[in-house]
Amino acid sequence: MLQASLADGTAQRRSVFELFARRLPDGRRYGVVAGVNRLLDALDGFRFDEQAIAFLADRGVVDHTTRDWLAAYRFSGDIAGYADGEIFFPGSPVLVVESTFAEAVLLETVFLSILNHDSAVASAASRMTWWAGGRPCIEMGSRRTHEEAAVASALAAYIAGFATTSNLEAARRYGIPSAGTSAHSFTLLHDTEREAFTSQVDALGKGTTLLVDTYDVAEAVRTAIELTGPELGAVRLDSGDLPSLAGQVREQLDSLGATRTRIIVTSDLDEFQIAALAPAPVDGYGVGTSLVTGSGYPTCGFVYKLVAREDATGAMVPVAKKSVDKISIGGRKWALRRRNPAGVAEAELVGVGSLPEDDGDDRELLRPLVKSGEIIGRTTPAESQTHHLKVRDELPRYASQLSRGEPALPTQYVGDYTSTNPFTPTARRTGSTS
């Protein structure tokens, strides 16, 4: 596409690309944006160096003119987008890229790969932390995904409310709090469970977390408290009937005077199991496989589409594909979260061609991220987590439901467009979509 547009003169046409999801994964009521800061880092280093140019030349991938253009590539346009931690719905203009066609079209794969992965993890993580009800969640999924995806997953989970990660590279790179526990192999290494516990406590102190289900749980708990007294930080349960077992362990700990010793549960947890554990005396959750794989949906289904471009006269015109099941709406978008006077979100209001009118309680969603090629929109992981927890509280309570259903908010369009709204089920439309 780049080579052909350079040859025919359309490469420099002003263009607007938008990144959005046509639908949410089945059963989800909302999605969570994550990966924006990683995307900005990737854009900052998006270059075609000598090695890359040599590869393209050797393979004959592009012609000489295109190679020279790539060698000088620098993104010089504007990007606006939803912040890390923001909630999104079908049709939400999560990212708006305004530049020349040539500059913007090259970014499709890197932008989609980052946001599809990180937002899938964050969307799953948000459901988990919501149902955890204030009990901390520990990200423990590094052994279940690619090594770099593990680092990105830890960041995405933290944005969506996870308290800590066991991935120390994520802690080093992004400043995320870290935490972890010992594995069964450490207990099995020693001749007795008592020797293993003694070794761990001697090395790490009484505030450590002891894994108590390698052999007999009740005996392990008894041994742990004999060694530490009531000062033991926590015990971890990694197997069995967790709700029942947690109740038994809590009762035993209390009877031994260890009323402050916490109970951490692991064992292939997901949001459904966390919800089922809500009545149990559990103090924290360690989540791995389900988290880093998006709890069954490892991608958000984001697409990156041209929605407006300059015509031969220099005017900007909306464009949209009309393929069956893949209809989109042309024109540059702006977005507001429509809220009632109590601050509860009611709709995703998307303006085509201009910003929708704020009725006084609404919140603008698109933030400037890049201006004339300069990155201006970075946030810290802590800021992103704070933002997510705040905007999640705006959602109506039924947004937390794990049963199948429609998005928690309808997407309503305002402005000059002719395509049928493909993102909002007719049964949930409210207000005008003129």
N, C-alpha and C positions, 0 to 999 in steps of 0.2 A: 504493500500500500504506500509506504513512504517513497520507494523508488518511482512508482508510477505517478504519484502526485507531484514529485519534484520535476518529473519530465513534462507533465502536462500543465504545470503552472498553478495547480490548486493547493499545493503544500502550504502556502502562506496565507490561505484563507482563514480568517478569524473563525474559531469554532468553539462550541460549548459541549463538553462531555459531562454526563452525570452517571454516578454510581448509585445503584439502588437495588432493592430486592422486589421482585414481582409478588412474592408471597412469603409467608413465614413457614418454617417447617411444621409438619402436621402435629397438632396438639399444643403448639406454642401460642401464647397470648401476646408476646412482645419480644423484641430482640434488643441486644445491647451492643453498641459500637465499641470496638477495641482495635488497637493497631494504628491509630492515627499518628501517634508520636513515632512509632517505628516506620510508618510510611514517610514521614517527613525526614527521618534520618536516611532512609533509602534514597529519597529524592535528592538530598544534599550531596550524596556520593554517586549519583547516576551519571556515569561518564563512559565513553568508549575509548579505552586507552590503547596504546600501541599494540598490545597483544591481541585485544579484541578486533582491532582493525585488520591486523595481519591474518587472523583466523577467517574473517569475512572475505578478505581478498583471496586467500588460498582456496577456500571452498567455492568461490564465485557466487556467493550469496547475493551480493549487491554490486552495482557497477561503480566505476571510479568516482563519479559525481556524488553518489550517495555515501560512499566511504568518506569522502572529504567533508560532507555535511555532518556525518556522525562524529567525526573526529573533533568537530568544533561544538558539539551539542551542549547546550546549557538551557535548562527550562527558564523562560523569561516571563511566563504568564502569571495568572492569579488562580488561587484555589481557595474555595470556602468549603466548610464541612461541619458535620456534627462533631462534637468533642468526644474524646475518649470517655466512656461511661454513660453517654447519652442513650436514651431509649429510641428505637426506630420501629417503624411499621411498614407494611407493604406500600411501595411508592415513595417512601421518604427519600428526599434527595440527600443521601448521606454525604456525598462528595460532589462538588461542582467545579470542573476544571475549565478555565477559559484561557485560550491561547491560540496559536496557529494549529492547524490540523496536524502538521508534521511533528510539532513538539508534544502535543497531547496524545496522539495515537500511540506513541512509543511507550507510554506509561501504563497501558491497560493491564498487562500481565502482572507487573510488580505490584500495582495497587490492588488488583483483585486477589492475588495470592496472599497478601498480608491481611487485608480486611476480611476476606472470607474465612481464613483460619482463626484469627484472633477473636473476631466477633462471634464465631461459633462457640468457642471456649467460654467467652464472657457471658454469652446468652445462657449456656448451661449453668455456669457458676452462679449467676444471679438467682436462678430458681433455687439452687442449693442453699445459698446464704439466706434467702428469704425464708425458706422453710426451717433453716437452722435456728431462727428466732433469737438471734443474739449470741448463740453459742458459737465459738470460733471454729472456722474451717481451715484445715491445713492442706495445701496443695502438695500431693505426693505422687504425681503422674509421670515423672521423668523416665521411668523404665518401660513406659508403654507407648513411646512415640520417638520420633527422630530427635537427635540430641539438640539441634537448634530449635525445633518446634517445642521441645520441653522448656527452653528458656522463655520463648514467646508465650507459651501457655501459662507459665507461672505469673508473668506480668498481666496477662488478660484476666486470670482468676483473681489477682489482687485488685484490679480495677473494679471487678464486680463484687467485692466484699470479702474475699478470703483474707484471713488475718496474717498468714505466714506461708512460706514455701520451703520445701526440703531441698530445692535446687539452689546450691550455693553460687552458681554462676549468675543466676537471675538476681540473687541478693547482691552480688558484687557489681553487676552491670547497672541495675536499676534501683538499688537501695531498698529492696523489699525486705521486711523482717523475715528471718529464717528460723526454722525449728525442725526437729526430727526425732526419731526414736531408734532403738536398736532393733535388729532383725532376729528371727529365730536361730539363725546360724550362730549368733554370739552365745546364746544359751547352750546350743548343742555342742559348741566347741569345748565347754567345760565339763568336768566329770559330774558335777551336780548343779542343779538350778541355783542352790544357795551360793555356790562359788561364783557363778556368773553374776548374780545380783550383787554380791559383795564387791566384785571387781568393778562393776559399773558405778556403784555408789562411791567407792573409793576414788575413782577417776573423775567423776562428774558431780559428786555431791548428792545430798538427800533430795534435792529438788528435781532430780531426773525423773524420767518416765520409764517404768519397768514393764516389759512385755510379759504377761502372766498366763498366756494360754498355750505354751509349748507342751506342757504335760497336764497336770491337774490344776485347774484354775483356783479352787479354794485353797489348796495347799500352797500354791505360789503366792497368793495374797497374804496368807499367814506368814510365810517366810519373809516376804518383802517388809511387812510391818515390824516383824521381830528385828530386822536389821536396821530399820530407819526410824522406828517409832512413828508418831503422827506427822512427821515432817516430810514424808514422801510426797513428791510433787504430783505424780499421776501414775496410773496403771493403764496399760493398753490392751484392749480386747480385739482380736483379729479373726475370730471364727466363732461358729456356733449360733445359737438363737440369741442374737444380740439384745433385743428388748428384755427378754427374761433373764439373761445372764447379767446384764447391767444392773438389774434390780437386785439380784442375789449378791453381786460384788459390792454394791452400795451399802446394803444391809450389813455385810461382813465388815467392810471398812469402818462403818460407824460403830459397830460393836467392839472393834479393836481400838477405838479412840481416834482413828484417822479420818475425822469428819471433813478435813480440808483437802484430802487427797482426791484429785480429780479422776474421772474415768474418760478415757479417749477411746473411741471405736473406729476401726477401719474395716477392711474386707469388702472390696468392690462396691462401695457405696455409690448411690446416685440420688437424685432429688426425691425419688419415690421412697427409697429406704430411709432417707433423712426425715421425710415427713412422717413415716411410720414410727420413727424413733422419738418423735416429739414428746410423748408422755413419759418416756424412760428417763431415769436419772443419769443422763449422759452430759458430759461437760464440753465435749469437742469432737469434731469429725475429721478424719484423714481421708481424703478423696483422691483417687488416682485415675484409673483407666477411663471411667465414664466421663470425668472432667475433660481430659486432654483429647478425647474423641468427640466432644460436643454432645455427650449423652445421646448418642445415636444419630446425630446430625453434624458431621464433621465440616460442613460448609454452610454458609448462610444463603447461598444462591444469588449473591450479588452479581450484577451485570454492569457493564461500562458502555454506555451508549451515546452516540452523537445525537443531540437534541436540537441544536441550532447551528447554523453556519452562514458565512457571508456569501451572498450570491454575486453574480457577475457585475451588478451595479454598485456593489459595496454595501448593500443593505443586509441586515441580519434577518434570516428567515427560519422559522421552526421546521424541523424535520423529524420524522418518526417512522419506524418500520410497522408494517401491518400484518405480519405473519400470524397465522393461526396460533393461538395460545401464547404468543409472544408480542402482543400489542404493547406499544409504549406511547407516551404523550409527549409531543414535541414542545419546544420552547424552554427557555431558561426558567428554573424554579427557585422559589423562596419558600420558607416554611415557618409556621408558628405552631406551638402547642397550645391549643385552645383550652383554657381553664375557666371553671366557674368561680364566683366570688370567694368560695371557700378554698380555692387553690387546687381543686381536684380536676385532673385532666379529662377532657371530654372528646377531643378530636385532634387528629393530625391535619392541620390546615395548610395546604400546599398552593401557593400562588403561582400561576403561569404567566410569566412576563413581568410580574411585579410582586412586591411583598404584600400579603393579605393585610387587611385593616385590623389592627389590634383593638379589641373592644374594652381594653383596660386591665384585663386579668391574664392576657396571653404572654407567652414567652417565646422570643425569637430563637431559632434553633441553629441556623447556619452562622458559623464564626469564621472570620478571616484567618487563613492558615498560611498562605503565601501571597505576597504582593510584589508584582513585577519581578518575580524570580527569587525574592528574598523571603526566607522562612520567618514568620512572625508569630505562629500560633502554637508553639510547644507548651505543654503543661507537664507537671510532675506526676508520678504514679499516685502519690498521696492526694493531690488535687483532683485527679481523675476519680479515685475511689470516693472521695467526699461528694463530688458532683453526682456520681451514679446513685449513691444512697439517697441523696436529696431528691433527684428527679424520679427515682423509683417510688418514693413516698407520695408523689403526685398522682400515681395511677390509682384507679378505682380498685378496691380490695379484690374483686374477682379476677384481676390480672394475675394473681398468684396461683389460681387454680391449675391443677395438673391434669384435669380431664380435658378431653378434646373440645375444641370450641373455636370461635372466631377471634380475631385480634381484639385486644382489650379496647382499642380505640379505632373508629372508622377513619379512613383517609378521605378527606373532602378537598376537591379542587375548586379554585376560584380563579377566574381570568378567561382569556380568549383562547379556547381550545375546542376542537371539534370531535376528537376521539372519545368513544365511550370510556368511562372510567373503568379500567380493568383491575383495579386494586381493592375496591370496596364492595363487599357483598351487598346486594340490593336490600336485604332484610335489615341491615345495620346502618343504612344511610340516614343521616339526619341533617336537616338544613339544606341549603341550596348548593348545587354543584355546577352552577352556570358557568 
